[in-house]
Amino acid sequence: MKRIVVLFSGQGTNLTSILEHLHRKRVIVAAAITDNPQAGGLPIARSYGIPTEIIDKQAFDTREAFDAALVSRIQTYRPDLVVLAGFMRILTAVFTRQVRAINLHPSLLPRHKGLRAIERSFHDPYDEGGVSVHWVSEVLDGGEIIVQKSIPKSGHTLTSYTQAIRRLEKEALREAILKVLDA
């Protein structure tokens, strides 16, 4: 079975989806790594027996130093793929040139790169919004797209649209992992 390392920063809902649907069935989650010592995903990963690591961004003077430490830790797990699942860091070439990684983004790229993508997507003039999973590159949310899924915006409030996007994210991320790994 192929091995993945999941990077996350928050509650770990996308990590949970991967663990529930893919772990030990289609892939092995070799580790879950966060940059946030308070991340809600930590106890979730531990409940599945997944090794967890915290690389606290506050301990580093530069993004490059953080990325070097992150790459070093990732490499110890020898993953076939690294999955950014709500990992809220802009990664430098120190990371992107050494790690084969995909990222989940809550908009139909190339629209709405960066933060607050769901809100910006909801208020844009297009009839549809959606999610993208793409290869991580040195360009923020600019790597080649692997999977995109869309939903109509009509009839939604920002709250219901956000909930629909969050559900769609999990489906798209799982699909992209399997597609990339051919698992």
C-alpha positions in Angstrom: 0.0 0.0 0.0 1.1 3.5 -0.8 2.1 5.8 2.1 1.0 9.4 2.6 1.9 12.1 5.1 -0.9 14.5 5.9 -0.2 18.2 6.8 -2.9 20.2 8.6 -3.2 23.3 10.7 -6.7 23.2 12.2 -9.5 20.9 13.3 -8.5 18.0 11.1 -11.8 17.4 9.3 -10.1 16.6 6.0 -7.6 14.4 7.9 -10.5 12.6 9.5 -12.1 12.0 6.1 -8.9 10.5 4.9 -8.6 8.3 7.9 -12.2 7.1 7.8 -12.3 6.4 4.1 -8.8 5.6 2.9 -6.5 4.6 5.8 -5.6 0.9 5.8 -8.1 0.4 3.0 -6.4 2.1 0.0 -3.4 4.0 1.6 -1.4 4.1 4.8 -1.3 7.4 6.6 2.3 7.2 7.8 2.1 10.5 9.8 0.1 13.6 10.5 2.1 16.8 10.9 0.9 20.2 12.0 2.4 23.6 12.5 -0.2 24.4 15.2 0.4 23.0 18.7 -3.4 23.5 19.4 -4.6 21.8 16.3 -7.8 19.9 16.8 -6.7 17.2 14.4 -3.9 16.0 16.8 -6.2 13.9 19.0 -8.0 12.5 16.0 -4.8 11.3 14.4 -3.7 9.8 17.7 -7.0 8.0 18.1 -6.2 6.1 14.9 -2.7 5.3 16.1 -1.1 7.7 13.6 2.3 9.2 14.5 1.8 12.9 15.0 4.4 15.7 14.9 4.2 19.4 15.8 6.6 21.7 14.0 5.8 25.0 15.7 6.2 27.8 13.2 7.0 30.2 16.1 10.3 28.3 16.6 11.8 29.5 13.3 13.1 32.8 12.1 12.3 32.3 8.4 9.9 30.4 6.3 12.8 28.6 4.7 14.1 27.3 8.1 10.6 26.1 8.9 10.3 24.4 5.5 13.7 22.7 5.9 12.6 21.2 9.3 9.3 20.1 7.8 11.0 18.4 4.8 13.4 16.6 7.2 10.6 15.3 9.3 8.5 14.2 6.2 11.4 12.4 4.7 11.8 10.1 7.8 8.4 8.6 6.9 9.3 7.9 3.2 5.9 8.8 1.8 4.8 8.3 -1.7 2.8 11.6 -1.4 2.3 14.5 1.0 -1.2 15.8 1.3 -1.9 19.4 2.4 -5.3 19.1 4.0 -6.0 22.5 5.5 -2.3 23.3 6.0 -2.2 27.1 6.3 1.3 27.8 5.2 2.8 29.3 2.1 5.7 27.0 1.3 9.0 28.0 -0.2 11.2 26.3 -2.8 13.0 24.6 0.1 9.8 22.5 0.3 8.4 22.5 -3.2 11.6 21.3 -4.8 12.0 18.3 -2.5 8.5 17.1 -1.7 5.9 15.6 -4.0 2.7 17.2 -2.6 -0.9 18.0 -3.4 -3.0 20.8 -1.9 -6.7 21.2 -1.3 -8.1 24.7 -2.1 -11.8 25.8 -1.6 -12.3 27.5 -4.9 -12.3 26.8 -8.6 -8.7 27.7 -9.3 -7.3 29.9 -10.8 -10.1 32.0 -9.2 -9.6 33.1 -5.6 -6.1 32.0 -4.7 -5.1 32.5 -1.1 -7.2 33.2 2.0 -11.0 33.7 2.3 -11.5 31.8 -0.9 -15.0 30.5 0.0 -16.3 34.0 0.9 -14.8 35.5 -2.2 -16.2 32.7 -4.4 -19.6 33.1 -2.9 -19.7 36.8 -3.8 -18.2 36.6 -7.2 -20.3 36.9 -10.4 -20.1 33.2 -11.4 -23.0 30.8 -11.0 -20.8 28.0 -9.7 -18.2 27.7 -7.1 -16.2 24.7 -6.0 -13.0 23.1 -4.9 -9.6 22.3 -6.5 -6.9 19.8 -5.6 -3.6 20.8 -7.3 0.1 20.0 -7.2 2.0 22.1 -4.8 4.4 24.5 -6.6 6.3 27.6 -5.8 3.4 29.7 -7.0 0.6 30.1 -4.3 -2.3 27.9 -5.4 -0.7 27.8 -8.9 0.2 24.1 -9.4 -1.3 21.9 -12.1 -4.9 21.0 -11.2 -5.6 17.3 -10.5 -9.3 17.4 -9.5 -12.0 20.1 -9.6 -15.5 19.7 -8.4 -18.2 22.4 -8.6 -21.6 23.2 -7.2 -24.2 25.8 -8.1 -24.4 28.8 -5.8 -28.1 29.6 -6.3 -30.3 29.1 -3.3 -27.3 29.2 -0.9 -26.6 31.5 1.9 -22.9 32.0 2.7 -23.3 29.6 5.6 -24.9 26.8 3.5 -22.5 27.4 0.7 -19.6 27.1 3.1 -21.0 23.8 4.4 -21.5 22.5 0.9 -17.9 23.4 -0.1 -16.5 21.7 3.1 -18.4 18.5 2.1 -17.1 18.7 -1.5 -13.5 19.3 -0.3 -13.4 15.9 1.4 -14.7 14.1 -1.7 -12.3 15.9 -4.0 -9.3 15.3 -1.8 -9.9 11.6 -1.5 -10.4 11.3 -5.2 -7.2 13.2 -5.9 -5.2 11.1 -3.5 -6.4 7.9 -5.2 -5.9 9.3 -8.7 -2.3 10.5 -8.0 -1.3 7.3 -6.3 -3.3 5.1 -8.7 -4.5 3.3 -5.5 
